[in-house]
Amino acid sequence: MPCPARCGCSQRGHGAQQLQAGDGRMKIEVWQGDITALAVDAIVNAANESLLGGGGVDGAIHRAAGPGLLAECERLPELRPGVRCPTGEVRATAAYALPARYVLHTAGPVWHDGQRDEPALLANCYWKSLQLAESLNLQSIAFPAISCGVYGYPLYQAAQIAVTETLAWQRSHAQPMRIVLVAFNTATAKAYQQALSAAGQVADSGRGSLLSPLGDTGFVPAH
């Protein structure tokens, strides 16, 4: 099957784990691979407060989107010098050369000791991204592991927050949204799986594999 992410890969190293909660209307998916390749309505960028690009997924998204993304970010108003998006907040731009329709930029917290509102700020990144996606009438969104790179947030704790917030969103909204948690490596994928299992969202392995062929994930162009 061709890779629906349109990334030209041979499918090795990619996987989609489809997990359904409650009545089957609520779906959280774990997908290991390149978030810039996903043709969902919006991908979330783990940005810094300046929104002018950086390392990790932020740099990858800017490179894949092309110079138009940086130009639009530069036009966004600064709330104070160097800050267009305070930590825990979200801003939307077009996606330019990406297969998604929008990029939702959120500035995650830098991990210090867990006593400086890091959990609440990280939760805001997920919840406010979903709120903005809803206001734009979007039906699918993909999140990276926000703050888990150079910002140093402990991986499993961050995965727990991602799962808690996305499941809470699904349960509290009548209109379903397809939510994809994108893992950049196997350790991140396992952290998401463990967090979902702890939340009671992983089906009994005796009922069959939760790993679905890429061709069944339905990542079709969103334009």
Rosetta blueprint (number, residue, H / E / L):
1 M L
2 P L
3 C L
4 P L
5 A L
6 R L
7 C L
8 G L
9 C L
10 S L
11 Q L
12 R L
13 G L
14 H L
15 G E
16 A E
17 Q E
18 Q E
19 L E
20 Q E
21 A E
22 G L
23 D L
24 G L
25 R L
26 M E
27 K E
28 I E
29 E E
30 V E
31 W E
32 Q E
33 G L
34 D L
35 I H
36 T H
37 A H
38 L L
39 A L
40 V L
41 D L
42 A E
43 I E
44 V E
45 N E
46 A E
47 A E
48 N L
49 E L
50 S L
51 L L
52 L L
53 G L
54 G L
55 G L
56 G H
57 V H
58 D H
59 G H
60 A H
61 I H
62 H H
63 R H
64 A H
65 A H
66 G L
67 P H
68 G H
69 L H
70 L H
71 A H
72 E H
73 C H
74 E H
75 R H
76 L L
77 P L
78 E L
79 L L
80 R E
81 P L
82 G L
83 V E
84 R L
85 C L
86 P L
87 T E
88 G L
89 E L
90 V E
91 R E
92 A E
93 T E
94 A E
95 A L
96 Y L
97 A L
98 L L
99 P L
100 A L
101 R L
102 Y E
103 V E
104 L E
105 H E
106 T E
107 A E
108 G L
109 P L
110 V L
111 W L
112 H L
113 D L
114 G L
115 Q L
116 R L
117 D L
118 E H
119 P H
120 A H
121 L H
122 L H
123 A H
124 N H
125 C H
126 Y H
127 W H
128 K H
129 S H
130 L H
131 Q H
132 L H
133 A H
134 E H
135 S H
136 L L
137 N L
138 L L
139 Q L
140 S E
141 I E
142 A E
143 F E
144 P L
145 A L
146 I L
147 S L
148 C L
149 G L
150 V L
151 Y L
152 G L
153 Y L
154 P L
155 L H
156 Y H
157 Q H
158 A H
159 A H
160 Q H
161 I H
162 A H
163 V H
164 T H
165 E H
166 T H
167 L H
168 A H
169 W H
170 Q H
171 R H
172 S H
173 H L
174 A L
175 Q L
176 P L
177 M L
178 R E
179 I E
180 V E
181 L E
182 V E
183 A E
184 F L
185 N L
186 T H
187 A H
188 T H
189 A H
190 K H
191 A H
192 Y H
193 Q H
194 Q H
195 A H
196 L H
197 S H
198 A H
199 A L
200 G L
201 Q L
202 V L
203 A L
204 D L
205 S H
206 G H
207 R H
208 G L
209 S L
210 L L
211 L E
212 S E
213 P L
214 L H
215 G H
216 D H
217 T L
218 G L
219 F L
220 V L
221 P L
222 A L
223 H L
